[in-house]
Amino acid sequence: MADRRFVYTPAMVGVTALVLLLPIAGLGLLLEKSQLDVHWEHHPTHFWLVLLTAALAAVLAYATGAAALRRGDARVLFVSLTFLSAAGFLGLHALATPKVLLDTPNAGFTLATPVGVAIGSVFAFLSSLSISGVKWGRRLRAGLLVLMACWAAASVLRLPPLHGTSVPEVADGILATLAVPAVLLYGVAAGRYLRTWWERPSLMLLSMIAAFVLLGEAMIALAFARNWALSWWEWHALLLLAVVLVVAGVRMQWYEERFADLYQEDTVSGRRELSVLFADLEGFTSFSENHDPAEVTTMLNTYFEVVVPPVVRRHGGDVDRIIGDALMVTFNKRGDQPDHAVRAAAAGLALQEAAAGVRAAHPNWPRFRVGINSGIASVSLLGTEGGRTHTVIGDTVNVASRIEGKAPGGGVAIGAATKAQLPTARTESLGMLALKGKAEPVEVYHLLELSPRE
């Protein structure tokens, strides 16, 4: 489903703010008029409500985490950790429902929700800052999962300070201590996202703002609500609503680059020094003309099954696109591969080695040509709904494509900028070649072998 663009007016903003403040007004009314805060203790509803919220938050955490690591965006990574924290600790809280896992109340499972939402507030705040890189992303996520596992173990074993049998869910020291900073952090995060939204309105940003406001309000309800009363059920509903709003926002985005509206400026319009690899099949057009389409499809699938893995998995390239017989791969697109030229060169040689193995069994199949160039390029998000793509553009990319057209069949050609970063590689000059679109000839080299040190 395509992202629907709305025309935002001050009146709409005011109505949205009013709607978001209604839950906290309702909580105040329930606490002030205790006769309205009726008691309703229904364990199955509690269990499934919390479990559903945790499951939706886990799906969001996975989707945003995958996008963050794929694009190297710290903001989306912190959003992922916000929902991962909520999902994990909410799942533990679901187990606090009497007669589900334990027969008696458990302090650790009861406290899991405020702890998870409070930890999430730290990540929400960090997501509103301009932080570059995600090298530490997987380690931070692993650390959060370890913390959840340790909390679960300490809760089951009733280790101090989780050795009590119950925790009164009122504004005592523990919950108030967690609630105050968490509410402030969610508020600051929502405010900073609002400033971004004001500059470039989008449904995805609005969903995140609403979610942070609701999470902050849920934290207030957690601290003050009466156990099993309507005010207590309210924070469960607020958590579910916060997650559902973001899920709805995601569903309304075009499936390509769903979280693009959350990307930081450096992700969608940054500059990188990187290497670009192009590969295509020499003589593909004539082969297609003289063979059945099914055989052409089989040939392409067989080639790509063996040539893509060494490029992507072994050398860390990002497949930017595959169009017909052509392959475009980038190295250092996220800014985390300073040895991008070495990686690209090694990937090009590995690609040809894998392709040669396939061609040995099919001598009449066309051979790959590979071209590599290094330099500065712009990392950009191009297109709109129905056709968004995260790619690199610039002269470095264009030259790489032209160099590939000059490469010998079964060989790897590199530009001078790439060769300069491979000082001990064995190469031979292909001469000063005229490349389409370039005013002056460019020297191109045939890469024969990399030094073991590279």
C-alpha positions, 0 to 999 in steps of 0.5 A: 500500500502506498504512503498516503500524503496528507495536507496538515493544518494547524487545526489538525495538529491541535486535534491530534494533540488533544486526542493524545492528551485524552488518556492522561486526562482520563487517568486523572479522572479515574484517580480523582473519582475512585468510584469510577476506577472499578475493579475488574480482574480477568486473567485470560484477558490480561495475558492475551492483551499483554502477549499481543502487544509484545508480539506486535512490538517484536515484529516492529523491532525485527523489521526496523532492526533489519532496515537499520543494519541494512542501511546503516541508520542509527535512528532506525536502530534505536527505534528498533531497540525501543520496541525490542525492550518493550517486547521482551519485558512485556513478554515477561510481564505476561508470564506474571499473570496468575496461574500462567507460569507461577502460582504466586506473584513474582516481583521480577515479572510484575516489574518487567513492564516498567523496566522495559518501557523505561529502558525503551525511553533511553533508546527513544531519546537516542533515536532523536539525536544525530548519531552516525554509524551502526557498527555497534548495533548487533552488540547492543542488541545482543546486550539487551537480549542478554539483560532480558534473559538475566532478568528472567532468570533472576525473577524465576530464581527470586534473586535479590532485589527481585526476591519479594513475592509482589510489588504494589503497583502504586506510586511508591519509590521503585515505580516513581523512580522509573517513571519520572526520567522515562516520561521526560525522555519520551517527551523530549524524543517526541518533541524532537521528532515533532520538529523533524515532522514540521520540516518534512511531514510524513505519516511515519514520523507522526506515528512515532510521535504519537507512540512516544507520547502514549508510551510516556503516558503509559509510564505515568499510569504504571506508576499511579494505577490501582491494581486490576482497576480501570486505571491499571487496564489503561496502561495496558491499552496505551501500550497496545495503542502505541504499537498499533499506531506504528504498525498502521503507519508502517502498513501504509508505507510503500513496501520498498524502504518502509522506514525511509521517512525515519532515515537520518539525513546522512542516510538519504543524502550523504557522501561516501568514499566507496567502491562500485562493482558492475558485472554483466554477461558478454554476448548476452543479447545474442545468446538470448536471441538464439536460445529459448527463454526458459534456457536463458532464465536457467542460465541466469539463475544458475550464474547468480546462485553461485556468483552473488554469495561470494560477493555479498557474504564473503566480502561484504558487498551490498547488491544494489540491483540486478537487472537482467544479466547486469549486477551492481554491488557497492562497498562501504555504502554504510561507511563501515568498510575502510578497505572497500577497494580491497573488498571490491577487488577480491569480490570481483576475482571471486565472482569470476572464479565462481562463474568459471566453475559454472561455465566449465559445465556449460562452455557455450554460456556467455562470460561475465565482465567485471568493472570496478571503480572507487571514489566519492559518491552520493548515497541517496533515496530516489523515487517516490511511492511505488518505486523508492530505492536506496542507491548511490549516484555520481561520476564514480558510479558512472565510470565503474559502469563504463569500465565494466564495458571495457573489461575482457570477458572472464576478467576484472577491470579496475580504474586508477582510483581503485588501483591506487588502493591496491599497491601490491596487486598484480595488474596490467594496463589496458591503456588510456580508454575513451569512456562514454560521457568522459571528456578525457580518456581514462586509464583502465587496468586488468586486475590479475591477482591480489597480494595475500596481504590485501 
